[in-house]
Amino acid sequence: MADYLNAVVTLVVGAIALLVYRLTRRAERRNAAIIVLMDIRRAEDVIQATLQKGFIDMSMRVIMTENNWAKYKHLFADKFSHDDFKAFNLFFDSCYEIEDARRRVRDVFNANLIAKATAVQEMLLRNLEGDDGVRKAKRESIIESVNSEEYAFDPREPKKRIFQEILIINKLSGTTAFEKLKRIAEERLSQARLNS
């Protein structure tokens, strides 16, 4: 009798553990779907804004803060086809390339500012001689001429890379894979509505 009771308890505990695992896995998949959907929509918005603007400059928004698709794609292995995975991988690879190039544009700009500030400081230090009035006038002249000059080296290669990636990237919204992801995410939203 004790063996029978032990077996039943083990079976019930195992069934509960399996149920908890499946529910946790489903919730994790739904949360991941929502995050990936937000990433796709943000990336497509940034791409659209860049295309409408027609050029790339320092104001280009971040396209991707981190690659959530790479982090969560294993959760969709049994939901997506090979072609779906390929479409998502190509999209996020292009987003990563765009973000890397955008970062390089900003890095070059920031390096230019530092170089410009260093050059100005050197010019100011070279003009320490003379009486206070002349020195002050030279100082103000140097600062005014540098501040009125807006030019900074503009790197073409990263900007070219951004436009190349933008031109070849395929929108995910509206695709079958995107709709599958939305259905997974909407399961969470519909459950949240039921619970409230």
PATOR-666838 format. One line per field, with one value per atom (N, C-alpha, C, O, CB): atom name; residue in one letter; x, y, z. Coordinates in steps of 0.1 Angstrom, whole numbers, plus 5000, padded with zeros to 4 digits. Glycine has a CB too. Layout:
REM residues N
a <- c(CA|...)
r <- c(a|...)
east <- c(X|...)
north <- c(Y|...)
up <- c(Z|...)
REM end
This chain:
REM residues 196
a <- c(N|CA|C|O|CB|N|CA|C|O|CB|N|CA|C|O|CB|N|CA|C|O|CB|N|CA|C|O|CB|N|CA|C|O|CB|N|CA|C|O|CB|N|CA|C|O|CB|N|CA|C|O|CB|N|CA|C|O|CB|N|CA|C|O|CB|N|CA|C|O|CB|N|CA|C|O|CB|N|CA|C|O|CB|N|CA|C|O|CB|N|CA|C|O|CB|N|CA|C|O|CB|N|CA|C|O|CB|N|CA|C|O|CB|N|CA|C|O|CB|N|CA|C|O|CB|N|CA|C|O|CB|N|CA|C|O|CB|N|CA|C|O|CB|N|CA|C|O|CB|N|CA|C|O|CB|N|CA|C|O|CB|N|CA|C|O|CB|N|CA|C|O|CB|N|CA|C|O|CB|N|CA|C|O|CB|N|CA|C|O|CB|N|CA|C|O|CB|N|CA|C|O|CB|N|CA|C|O|CB|N|CA|C|O|CB|N|CA|C|O|CB|N|CA|C|O|CB|N|CA|C|O|CB|N|CA|C|O|CB|N|CA|C|O|CB|N|CA|C|O|CB|N|CA|C|O|CB|N|CA|C|O|CB|N|CA|C|O|CB|N|CA|C|O|CB|N|CA|C|O|CB|N|CA|C|O|CB|N|CA|C|O|CB|N|CA|C|O|CB|N|CA|C|O|CB|N|CA|C|O|CB|N|CA|C|O|CB|N|CA|C|O|CB|N|CA|C|O|CB|N|CA|C|O|CB|N|CA|C|O|CB|N|CA|C|O|CB|N|CA|C|O|CB|N|CA|C|O|CB|N|CA|C|O|CB|N|CA|C|O|CB|N|CA|C|O|CB|N|CA|C|O|CB|N|CA|C|O|CB|N|CA|C|O|CB|N|CA|C|O|CB|N|CA|C|O|CB|N|CA|C|O|CB|N|CA|C|O|CB|N|CA|C|O|CB|N|CA|C|O|CB|N|CA|C|O|CB|N|CA|C|O|CB|N|CA|C|O|CB|N|CA|C|O|CB|N|CA|C|O|CB|N|CA|C|O|CB|N|CA|C|O|CB|N|CA|C|O|CB|N|CA|C|O|CB|N|CA|C|O|CB|N|CA|C|O|CB|N|CA|C|O|CB|N|CA|C|O|CB|N|CA|C|O|CB|N|CA|C|O|CB|N|CA|C|O|CB|N|CA|C|O|CB|N|CA|C|O|CB|N|CA|C|O|CB|N|CA|C|O|CB|N|CA|C|O|CB|N|CA|C|O|CB|N|CA|C|O|CB|N|CA|C|O|CB|N|CA|C|O|CB|N|CA|C|O|CB|N|CA|C|O|CB|N|CA|C|O|CB|N|CA|C|O|CB|N|CA|C|O|CB|N|CA|C|O|CB|N|CA|C|O|CB|N|CA|C|O|CB|N|CA|C|O|CB|N|CA|C|O|CB|N|CA|C|O|CB|N|CA|C|O|CB|N|CA|C|O|CB|N|CA|C|O|CB|N|CA|C|O|CB|N|CA|C|O|CB|N|CA|C|O|CB|N|CA|C|O|CB|N|CA|C|O|CB|N|CA|C|O|CB|N|CA|C|O|CB|N|CA|C|O|CB|N|CA|C|O|CB|N|CA|C|O|CB|N|CA|C|O|CB|N|CA|C|O|CB|N|CA|C|O|CB|N|CA|C|O|CB|N|CA|C|O|CB|N|CA|C|O|CB|N|CA|C|O|CB|N|CA|C|O|CB|N|CA|C|O|CB|N|CA|C|O|CB|N|CA|C|O|CB|N|CA|C|O|CB|N|CA|C|O|CB|N|CA|C|O|CB|N|CA|C|O|CB|N|CA|C|O|CB|N|CA|C|O|CB|N|CA|C|O|CB|N|CA|C|O|CB|N|CA|C|O|CB|N|CA|C|O|CB|N|CA|C|O|CB|N|CA|C|O|CB|N|CA|C|O|CB|N|CA|C|O|CB|N|CA|C|O|CB|N|CA|C|O|CB|N|CA|C|O|CB|N|CA|C|O|CB|N|CA|C|O|CB|N|CA|C|O|CB|N|CA|C|O|CB|N|CA|C|O|CB|N|CA|C|O|CB|N|CA|C|O|CB|N|CA|C|O|CB|N|CA|C|O|CB|N|CA|C|O|CB|N|CA|C|O|CB|N|CA|C|O|CB|N|CA|C|O|CB|N|CA|C|O|CB|N|CA|C|O|CB|N|CA|C|O|CB|N|CA|C|O|CB|N|CA|C|O|CB|N|CA|C|O|CB|N|CA|C|O|CB|N|CA|C|O|CB|N|CA|C|O|CB|N|CA|C|O|CB|N|CA|C|O|CB|N|CA|C|O|CB|N|CA|C|O|CB|N|CA|C|O|CB|N|CA|C|O|CB|N|CA|C|O|CB|N|CA|C|O|CB|N|CA|C|O|CB|N|CA|C|O|CB|N|CA|C|O|CB|N|CA|C|O|CB|N|CA|C|O|CB|N|CA|C|O|CB|N|CA|C|O|CB|N|CA|C|O|CB|N|CA|C|O|CB|N|CA|C|O|CB|N|CA|C|O|CB|N|CA|C|O|CB|N|CA|C|O|CB|N|CA|C|O|CB|N|CA|C|O|CB|N|CA|C|O|CB|N|CA|C|O|CB)
r <- c(m|m|m|m|m|a|a|a|a|a|d|d|d|d|d|y|y|y|y|y|l|l|l|l|l|n|n|n|n|n|a|a|a|a|a|v|v|v|v|v|v|v|v|v|v|t|t|t|t|t|l|l|l|l|l|v|v|v|v|v|v|v|v|v|v|g|g|g|g|g|a|a|a|a|a|i|i|i|i|i|a|a|a|a|a|l|l|l|l|l|l|l|l|l|l|v|v|v|v|v|y|y|y|y|y|r|r|r|r|r|l|l|l|l|l|t|t|t|t|t|r|r|r|r|r|r|r|r|r|r|a|a|a|a|a|e|e|e|e|e|r|r|r|r|r|r|r|r|r|r|n|n|n|n|n|a|a|a|a|a|a|a|a|a|a|i|i|i|i|i|i|i|i|i|i|v|v|v|v|v|l|l|l|l|l|m|m|m|m|m|d|d|d|d|d|i|i|i|i|i|r|r|r|r|r|r|r|r|r|r|a|a|a|a|a|e|e|e|e|e|d|d|d|d|d|v|v|v|v|v|i|i|i|i|i|q|q|q|q|q|a|a|a|a|a|t|t|t|t|t|l|l|l|l|l|q|q|q|q|q|k|k|k|k|k|g|g|g|g|g|f|f|f|f|f|i|i|i|i|i|d|d|d|d|d|m|m|m|m|m|s|s|s|s|s|m|m|m|m|m|r|r|r|r|r|v|v|v|v|v|i|i|i|i|i|m|m|m|m|m|t|t|t|t|t|e|e|e|e|e|n|n|n|n|n|n|n|n|n|n|w|w|w|w|w|a|a|a|a|a|k|k|k|k|k|y|y|y|y|y|k|k|k|k|k|h|h|h|h|h|l|l|l|l|l|f|f|f|f|f|a|a|a|a|a|d|d|d|d|d|k|k|k|k|k|f|f|f|f|f|s|s|s|s|s|h|h|h|h|h|d|d|d|d|d|d|d|d|d|d|f|f|f|f|f|k|k|k|k|k|a|a|a|a|a|f|f|f|f|f|n|n|n|n|n|l|l|l|l|l|f|f|f|f|f|f|f|f|f|f|d|d|d|d|d|s|s|s|s|s|c|c|c|c|c|y|y|y|y|y|e|e|e|e|e|i|i|i|i|i|e|e|e|e|e|d|d|d|d|d|a|a|a|a|a|r|r|r|r|r|r|r|r|r|r|r|r|r|r|r|v|v|v|v|v|r|r|r|r|r|d|d|d|d|d|v|v|v|v|v|f|f|f|f|f|n|n|n|n|n|a|a|a|a|a|n|n|n|n|n|l|l|l|l|l|i|i|i|i|i|a|a|a|a|a|k|k|k|k|k|a|a|a|a|a|t|t|t|t|t|a|a|a|a|a|v|v|v|v|v|q|q|q|q|q|e|e|e|e|e|m|m|m|m|m|l|l|l|l|l|l|l|l|l|l|r|r|r|r|r|n|n|n|n|n|l|l|l|l|l|e|e|e|e|e|g|g|g|g|g|d|d|d|d|d|d|d|d|d|d|g|g|g|g|g|v|v|v|v|v|r|r|r|r|r|k|k|k|k|k|a|a|a|a|a|k|k|k|k|k|r|r|r|r|r|e|e|e|e|e|s|s|s|s|s|i|i|i|i|i|i|i|i|i|i|e|e|e|e|e|s|s|s|s|s|v|v|v|v|v|n|n|n|n|n|s|s|s|s|s|e|e|e|e|e|e|e|e|e|e|y|y|y|y|y|a|a|a|a|a|f|f|f|f|f|d|d|d|d|d|p|p|p|p|p|r|r|r|r|r|e|e|e|e|e|p|p|p|p|p|k|k|k|k|k|k|k|k|k|k|r|r|r|r|r|i|i|i|i|i|f|f|f|f|f|q|q|q|q|q|e|e|e|e|e|i|i|i|i|i|l|l|l|l|l|i|i|i|i|i|i|i|i|i|i|n|n|n|n|n|k|k|k|k|k|l|l|l|l|l|s|s|s|s|s|g|g|g|g|g|t|t|t|t|t|t|t|t|t|t|a|a|a|a|a|f|f|f|f|f|e|e|e|e|e|k|k|k|k|k|l|l|l|l|l|k|k|k|k|k|r|r|r|r|r|i|i|i|i|i|a|a|a|a|a|e|e|e|e|e|e|e|e|e|e|r|r|r|r|r|l|l|l|l|l|s|s|s|s|s|q|q|q|q|q|a|a|a|a|a|r|r|r|r|r|l|l|l|l|l|n|n|n|n|n|s|s|s|s|s)
east <- c(5008|5000|5009|5006|4991|5020|5029|5035|5037|5039|5039|5045|5035|5039|5050|5023|5012|5010|5010|4999|5010|5008|5020|5019|5006|5032|5044|5044|5048|5057|5040|5039|5029|5032|5036|5018|5008|5013|5011|4995|5019|5025|5035|5036|5030|5044|5054|5048|5053|5064|5038|5031|5025|5026|5020|5018|5012|5022|5021|5003|5033|5043|5050|5053|5054|5052|5058|5049|5053|5061|5036|5026|5025|5025|5012|5026|5026|5039|5038|5024|5050|5063|5062|5067|5074|5057|5056|5047|5050|5051|5035|5026|5033|5031|5013|5039|5046|5057|5058|5053|5064|5074|5068|5073|5082|5057|5051|5045|5046|5040|5039|5033|5044|5042|5024|5055|5066|5072|5075|5077|5074|5079|5070|5075|5081|5057|5048|5048|5048|5034|5049|5050|5063|5063|5048|5074|5086|5086|5091|5098|5080|5079|5070|5074|5072|5059|5051|5058|5057|5038|5065|5072|5083|5085|5079|5090|5100|5094|5100|5108|5082|5076|5072|5074|5063|5068|5065|5077|5077|5058|5088|5101|5106|5110|5111|5105|5110|5101|5106|5111|5088|5079|5082|5083|5064|5085|5088|5101|5103|5089|5111|5124|5122|5128|5134|5113|5111|5104|5108|5102|5094|5087|5096|5095|5075|5104|5113|5123|5125|5121|5129|5139|5132|5138|5144|5120|5113|5110|5111|5101|5107|5104|5117|5116|5099|5128|5140|5144|5149|5152|5143|5146|5137|5142|5145|5124|5115|5119|5119|5101|5122|5125|5138|5139|5127|5148|5160|5158|5164|5171|5150|5147|5139|5142|5138|5130|5123|5132|5131|5111|5141|5151|5160|5164|5159|5164|5173|5188|5196|5169|5192|5206|5208|5198|5212|5220|5224|5233|5242|5231|5229|5237|5237|5233|5232|5242|5243|5229|5229|5250|5218|5205|5199|5188|5196|5205|5199|5197|5206|5208|5185|5181|5188|5191|5166|5189|5194|5184|5172|5196|5189|5180|5178|5168|5186|5188|5188|5197|5209|5192|5191|5200|5207|5218|5191|5200|5206|5199|5187|5206|5205|5200|5191|5196|5211|5179|5170|5166|5163|5157|5166|5163|5173|5169|5163|5186|5196|5194|5197|5210|5189|5188|5176|5176|5186|5165|5152|5148|5138|5142|5155|5150|5149|5141|5160|5156|5154|5140|5136|5165|5133|5120|5110|5099|5116|5113|5104|5107|5102|5104|5117|5121|5110|5110|5132|5100|5090|5078|5068|5085|5079|5068|5070|5061|5065|5083|5087|5093|5100|5096|5091|5098|5112|5116|5089|5119|5133|5133|5141|5139|5123|5122|5119|5124|5112|5111|5108|5121|5124|5097|5128|5141|5150|5157|5147|5151|5160|5156|5165|5160|5143|5139|5142|5147|5123|5140|5143|5158|5162|5137|5166|5180|5186|5194|5187|5181|5186|5182|5190|5180|5170|5165|5174|5179|5150|5176|5183|5198|5205|5181|5203|5217|5219|5229|5222|5210|5210|5209|5216|5199|5200|5199|5212|5216|5187|5218|5231|5241|5249|5236|5242|5251|5249|5258|5251|5236|5232|5236|5242|5217|5233|5237|5252|5256|5231|5259|5274|5279|5288|5280|5274|5278|5274|5281|5272|5262|5257|5266|5270|5242|5270|5279|5293|5299|5281|5297|5310|5309|5319|5315|5298|5296|5297|5304|5283|5290|5291|5305|5309|5280|5311|5325|5334|5342|5330|5333|5342|5338|5347|5340|5326|5322|5327|5333|5306|5326|5331|5346|5351|5326|5353|5367|5371|5381|5373|5363|5365|5364|5372|5355|5354|5352|5364|5368|5339|5369|5380|5392|5400|5383|5395|5406|5405|5415|5407|5393|5391|5393|5400|5376|5389|5391|5406|5410|5383|5413|5427|5434|5443|5433|5431|5437|5435|5444|5432|5423|5419|5427|5432|5404|5428|5436|5450|5456|5434|5456|5470|5472|5481|5475|5462|5463|5462|5469|5451|5453|5452|5464|5468|5440|5471|5483|5494|5503|5486|5495|5505|5504|5514|5505|5492|5490|5490|5481|5477|5498|5499|5507|5506|5504|5515|5524|5516|5506|5536|5521|5515|5507|5505|5506|5503|5495|5481|5477|5495|5475|5462|5451|5444|5456|5451|5441|5443|5433|5441|5455|5458|5456|5450|5473|5461|5459|5444|5440|5466|5436|5422|5415|5406|5415|5419|5413|5417|5408|5418|5429|5433|5426|5421|5449|5424|5417|5403|5398|5417|5396|5382|5381|5371|5376|5390|5390|5392|5385|5402|5401|5403|5390|5386|5415|5385|5373|5361|5354|5369|5359|5348|5350|5340|5347|5362|5364|5362|5356|5378|5366|5364|5350|5344|5373|5343|5329|5320|5309|5324|5324|5316|5318|5310|5319|5329|5332|5325|5328|5348|5315|5307|5313|5308|5293|5323|5328|5334|5342|5337|5331|5338|5339|5330|5330|5349|5351|5339|5334|5364|5334|5322|5325|5328|5311|5325|5329|5319|5307|5331|5324|5315|5312|5301|5320|5322|5321|5309|5301|5334|5309|5298|5284|5274|5299|5283|5271|5266|5255|5272|5276|5274|5268|5259|5286|5274|5270|5256|5248|5280|5252|5239|5229|5219|5237|5232|5222|5222|5211|5226|5233|5232|5224|5216|5247|5225|5217|5202|5194|5222|5200|5186|5179|5167|5185|5187|5181|5179|5169|5190|5186|5184|5176|5171|5198|5173|5166|5151|5145|5167|5146|5132|5124|5127|5129|5112|5104|5098|5094|5092|5097|5091|5077|5069|5098|5073|5058|5050|5054|5056|5040|5031|5035|5027|5032|5046|5050|5042|5037|5065|5042|5036|5043|5037|5037|5057|5064|5061|5060|5079|5059|5056|5042|5040|5056|5033|5019|5019|5012|5010|5028|5029|5034|5029|5039|5044|5050|5039|5038|5062|5031|5020|5010|5005|5013|5007|4997|5003|4995|4994|5016|5022|5021|5018|5036|5024|5024|5010|5008|5030|5000|4986|4980|4971|4978|4986|4981|4983|4974|4989|4994|4997|4987|4982|5011|4985|4976|4962|4955|4976|4957|4943|4942|4932|4939|4952|4952|4952|4945|4963|4959|4960|4946|4942|4971|4939|4926|4916|4907|4921|4917|4909|4911|4901|4911|4923|4927|4923|4921|4941|4921|4918|4903|4898|4924)
north <- c(4988|5000|5013|5022|5000|5012|5024|5026|5038|5022|5015|5017|5023|5031|5003|5019|5024|5039|5047|5017|5043|5057|5065|5077|5058|5060|5066|5069|5079|5058|5059|5060|5071|5078|5047|5071|5081|5095|5104|5078|5097|5110|5114|5126|5110|5105|5108|5112|5122|5096|5105|5108|5122|5130|5098|5125|5138|5149|5160|5139|5147|5158|5159|5171|5153|5148|5149|5157|5165|5135|5154|5160|5175|5183|5154|5179|5193|5200|5211|5195|5193|5199|5201|5211|5190|5191|5193|5204|5212|5179|5205|5216|5230|5239|5215|5231|5244|5247|5258|5243|5237|5239|5244|5253|5226|5237|5241|5255|5263|5231|5259|5272|5283|5293|5272|5279|5289|5291|5302|5284|5280|5281|5289|5297|5266|5287|5295|5309|5318|5289|5313|5327|5333|5344|5328|5325|5330|5333|5343|5320|5324|5326|5338|5346|5313|5340|5352|5365|5374|5351|5365|5377|5380|5391|5375|5369|5371|5376|5385|5358|5371|5375|5390|5398|5367|5395|5409|5418|5428|5412|5413|5421|5421|5432|5414|5410|5409|5418|5424|5395|5417|5426|5441|5448|5423|5445|5459|5462|5473|5461|5453|5456|5457|5466|5444|5449|5449|5463|5469|5438|5466|5479|5491|5500|5480|5491|5502|5503|5514|5500|5491|5491|5496|5504|5477|5491|5496|5510|5517|5487|5516|5530|5538|5548|5533|5534|5541|5541|5551|5535|5529|5528|5537|5544|5513|5537|5545|5560|5568|5543|5564|5578|5582|5593|5581|5573|5576|5577|5586|5565|5568|5569|5582|5588|5557|5586|5599|5611|5620|5600|5610|5621|5622|5633|5619|5610|5610|5611|5610|5621|5612|5613|5608|5607|5627|5605|5600|5611|5616|5586|5614|5623|5619|5608|5638|5628|5624|5622|5616|5635|5627|5626|5612|5610|5637|5603|5590|5583|5581|5582|5578|5571|5557|5552|5570|5553|5539|5529|5530|5536|5520|5510|5498|5492|5507|5495|5483|5484|5486|5470|5483|5484|5471|5471|5489|5460|5447|5437|5440|5442|5427|5417|5407|5396|5410|5411|5402|5390|5379|5410|5391|5379|5368|5357|5383|5372|5362|5355|5344|5368|5363|5358|5349|5340|5370|5352|5345|5335|5328|5354|5335|5327|5312|5306|5329|5307|5293|5290|5278|5289|5300|5298|5295|5291|5309|5299|5298|5286|5285|5311|5278|5267|5258|5253|5259|5255|5246|5254|5248|5238|5267|5275|5281|5284|5287|5282|5289|5279|5269|5300|5281|5273|5278|5288|5274|5270|5274|5288|5296|5263|5290|5303|5314|5325|5302|5312|5322|5326|5338|5317|5316|5319|5326|5336|5306|5322|5329|5344|5353|5322|5347|5361|5369|5380|5361|5363|5370|5372|5383|5363|5362|5363|5374|5382|5350|5374|5384|5398|5407|5382|5400|5413|5418|5429|5412|5409|5413|5415|5423|5404|5407|5409|5422|5429|5397|5426|5439|5450|5460|5441|5448|5458|5460|5471|5454|5449|5449|5457|5465|5435|5454|5461|5476|5484|5456|5480|5494|5500|5511|5496|5494|5499|5501|5511|5490|5491|5491|5503|5511|5478|5505|5517|5530|5540|5515|5530|5543|5546|5558|5541|5536|5538|5544|5552|5525|5538|5543|5558|5565|5534|5562|5576|5584|5595|5578|5581|5588|5589|5599|5583|5577|5577|5586|5593|5562|5586|5595|5610|5618|5593|5613|5626|5630|5641|5627|5622|5625|5626|5635|5614|5618|5619|5632|5639|5607|5637|5650|5661|5671|5652|5660|5671|5671|5682|5668|5660|5659|5665|5673|5645|5661|5666|5682|5689|5660|5686|5701|5708|5719|5704|5703|5709|5709|5719|5702|5698|5698|5708|5715|5684|5709|5719|5733|5742|5718|5736|5749|5752|5763|5751|5743|5744|5747|5756|5732|5740|5743|5757|5764|5733|5761|5775|5785|5795|5777|5783|5792|5793|5803|5788|5781|5781|5788|5793|5766|5787|5794|5809|5816|5789|5814|5828|5834|5843|5832|5829|5834|5847|5854|5823|5850|5861|5874|5874|5860|5886|5898|5904|5897|5897|5916|5922|5916|5909|5938|5918|5912|5915|5906|5916|5927|5931|5924|5919|5946|5924|5917|5902|5896|5920|5896|5882|5878|5868|5878|5886|5884|5885|5877|5894|5895|5896|5884|5879|5909|5880|5868|5856|5848|5865|5854|5843|5843|5833|5843|5854|5855|5853|5847|5868|5858|5856|5841|5836|5864|5834|5820|5812|5804|5814|5814|5807|5810|5801|5811|5823|5826|5819|5814|5841|5819|5813|5798|5792|5817|5792|5777|5774|5764|5772|5782|5779|5782|5775|5787|5791|5794|5783|5782|5808|5776|5765|5752|5746|5763|5748|5737|5724|5713|5738|5725|5713|5703|5707|5717|5691|5680|5669|5667|5675|5661|5650|5641|5637|5642|5638|5631|5618|5617|5639|5606|5594|5588|5587|5583|5585|5580|5565|5561|5583|5557|5543|5538|5530|5536|5542|5537|5542|5535|5542|5554|5559|5551|5548|5574|5548|5540|5526|5521|5539|5520|5507|5508|5499|5503|5519|5520|5520|5513|5533|5528|5529|5516|5512|5540|5509|5496|5486|5479|5490|5486|5476|5480|5472|5476|5493|5498|5494|5490|5513|5495|5491|5476|5473|5496|5468|5454|5447|5436|5447|5454|5448|5447|5455|5457|5435|5433|5435|5431|5418|5442|5445|5432|5423|5455|5430|5418|5420|5410|5414|5432|5434|5431|5435|5449|5424|5420|5406|5401|5430|5400|5387|5376|5379|5385|5364|5353|5351|5349|5340|5352|5350|5360|5357|5350|5373|5384|5381|5384|5397|5376|5373|5362|5362|5370|5352|5341|5347|5343|5330|5356|5362|5370|5370|5370|5377|5385|5376|5380|5394|5365|5356|5351|5349|5344|5348|5343|5354|5351|5339|5366|5377|5381|5384|5390|5379|5382|5372|5376|5383|5360|5351|5357|5355|5337|5363|5370|5381|5383|5375|5389|5401|5396|5402|5410|5386|5382|5375|5377|5371|5368|5363|5375|5374|5354|5385|5396|5403|5407|5407|5404|5410|5401|5407|5412|5388|5379|5380|5379|5365|5382|5383|5396|5397|5381|5406|5420|5422|5433|5431)
up <- c(5000|5000|5000|4993|5012|5008|5009|4995|4991|5020|4988|4975|4965|4957|4970|4966|4957|4960|4950|4959|4972|4976|4972|4967|4991|4974|4970|4954|4950|4974|4947|4932|4928|4919|4926|4934|4931|4935|4927|4939|4946|4950|4940|4936|4964|4936|4926|4913|4907|4924|4909|4896|4897|4887|4893|4908|4909|4909|4903|4922|4917|4918|4904|4900|4928|4897|4883|4874|4866|4878|4875|4866|4869|4860|4868|4882|4885|4880|4875|4901|4882|4877|4862|4857|4881|4855|4840|4836|4827|4834|4843|4841|4843|4835|4849|4855|4858|4847|4843|4872|4843|4833|4820|4814|4830|4816|4803|4804|4794|4799|4815|4817|4817|4812|4829|4824|4825|4811|4807|4835|4804|4790|4781|4773|4784|4782|4774|4777|4768|4775|4790|4794|4790|4785|4810|4791|4786|4771|4766|4789|4763|4749|4746|4737|4742|4753|4750|4753|4746|4759|4765|4768|4758|4754|4782|4753|4743|4730|4723|4740|4726|4714|4715|4705|4712|4726|4728|4726|4720|4742|4733|4732|4717|4712|4741|4710|4696|4687|4678|4691|4690|4682|4684|4674|4686|4696|4698|4691|4686|4714|4692|4685|4670|4664|4687|4664|4649|4646|4637|4645|4654|4651|4652|4644|4660|4663|4664|4653|4647|4678|4649|4638|4625|4618|4636|4622|4610|4610|4600|4608|4622|4623|4621|4614|4637|4626|4624|4610|4604|4633|4603|4589|4581|4572|4585|4583|4576|4578|4568|4580|4590|4593|4585|4580|4608|4585|4578|4563|4557|4581|4558|4543|4540|4530|4539|4548|4546|4547|4539|4556|4556|4558|4546|4542|4571|4541|4529|4532|4523|4520|4544|4548|4562|4570|4546|4565|4579|4586|4580|4578|4598|4605|4620|4623|4604|4629|4643|4650|4660|4650|4643|4650|4647|4652|4645|4639|4636|4649|4657|4626|4651|4664|4664|4654|4665|4676|4679|4672|4675|4694|4664|4658|4667|4666|4644|4674|4682|4694|4693|4674|4706|4718|4721|4726|4730|4719|4721|4712|4708|4735|4708|4699|4706|4709|4690|4709|4716|4708|4714|4720|4695|4687|4689|4690|4672|4690|4692|4706|4708|4691|4715|4729|4730|4738|4738|4722|4724|4713|4715|4727|4702|4691|4694|4687|4679|4703|4706|4712|4711|4717|4717|4722|4711|4714|4731|4699|4687|4678|4667|4680|4682|4673|4669|4657|4681|4677|4673|4667|4663|4685|4666|4661|4647|4639|4670|4644|4631|4621|4626|4633|4608|4598|4596|4601|4585|4588|4585|4577|4580|4576|4569|4561|4571|4569|4550|4581|4591|4598|4600|4601|4602|4609|4600|4605|4614|4588|4579|4577|4577|4565|4576|4574|4587|4586|4572|4599|4611|4613|4616|4623|4610|4611|4601|4605|4608|4589|4579|4584|4583|4565|4589|4594|4605|4605|4598|4615|4627|4624|4630|4638|4615|4611|4604|4607|4601|4596|4589|4600|4599|4579|4610|4620|4628|4632|4630|4631|4638|4630|4635|4641|4617|4608|4608|4609|4594|4607|4607|4621|4621|4605|4631|4645|4646|4652|4656|4642|4643|4635|4639|4637|4623|4614|4620|4620|4600|4626|4633|4644|4646|4638|4652|4663|4658|4665|4671|4647|4642|4637|4639|4630|4631|4627|4640|4640|4620|4650|4663|4669|4674|4673|4669|4674|4667|4673|4673|4654|4646|4649|4651|4630|4650|4653|4667|4669|4653|4677|4690|4690|4697|4700|4683|4682|4675|4679|4673|4666|4659|4669|4670|4648|4678|4688|4698|4701|4696|4702|4711|4704|4710|4715|4691|4684|4682|4683|4670|4679|4677|4691|4691|4672|4701|4715|4718|4724|4725|4715|4717|4709|4714|4714|4697|4688|4693|4693|4673|4697|4702|4715|4717|4705|4724|4736|4733|4739|4745|4723|4719|4714|4717|4709|4705|4700|4711|4711|4690|4721|4732|4740|4745|4740|4742|4751|4743|4750|4754|4730|4722|4723|4720|4708|4726|4726|4740|4743|4719|4749|4763|4764|4774|4772|4754|4755|4751|4744|4746|4756|4753|4765|4775|4741|4763|4774|4775|4766|4773|4786|4789|4778|4774|4802|4773|4763|4750|4744|4761|4745|4733|4734|4725|4728|4745|4747|4748|4742|4761|4755|4756|4742|4739|4766|4734|4721|4712|4705|4714|4712|4704|4709|4701|4706|4722|4728|4723|4718|4743|4723|4719|4704|4699|4723|4696|4682|4678|4670|4675|4685|4683|4686|4678|4691|4698|4702|4693|4689|4717|4689|4680|4666|4660|4678|4661|4647|4648|4639|4642|4659|4660|4662|4656|4672|4670|4673|4660|4659|4684|4652|4640|4629|4620|4634|4630|4620|4624|4634|4619|4616|4620|4614|4617|4615|4606|4599|4608|4617|4588|4606|4613|4602|4594|4626|4603|4593|4593|4604|4597|4581|4579|4573|4561|4571|4580|4575|4565|4568|4586|4553|4542|4543|4541|4529|4547|4547|4556|4552|4551|4569|4577|4572|4573|4591|4567|4562|4549|4547|4558|4541|4529|4533|4527|4520|4544|4549|4554|4552|4560|4561|4566|4555|4555|4574|4544|4533|4525|4521|4524|4524|4517|4525|4519|4516|4538|4546|4546|4545|4561|4546|4546|4532|4532|4547|4522|4509|4507|4499|4498|4513|4512|4522|4521|4511|4533|4544|4540|4533|4557|4544|4541|4554|4564|4536|4552|4563|4568|4560|4560|4581|4587|4589|4588|4600|4593|4596|4583|4572|4601|4585|4574|4568|4560|4563|4573|4568|4576|4587|4568|4571|4578|4592|4602|4570|4592|4604|4614|4626|4601|4610|4619|4625|4637|4611|4617|4621|4632|4641|4610|4629|4639|4653|4663|4634|4652|4664|4671|4683|4660|4663|4669|4676|4687|4659|4670|4677|4690|4700|4667|4690|4703|4713|4725|4700|4709|4718|4723|4734|4712|4714|4717|4727|4734|4704|4727|4737|4751|4760|4736|4753|4766|4768|4779|4767|4758|4760|4762|4771|4747|4755|4758|4772|4778|4747|4777|4790|4800|4811|4793|4798|4807|4808|4818|4802|4796|4796|4804|4811|4781|4803|4810|4825|4833|4805|4829|4843|4850|4862|4845|4841|4847|4848|4852|4839)
REM end
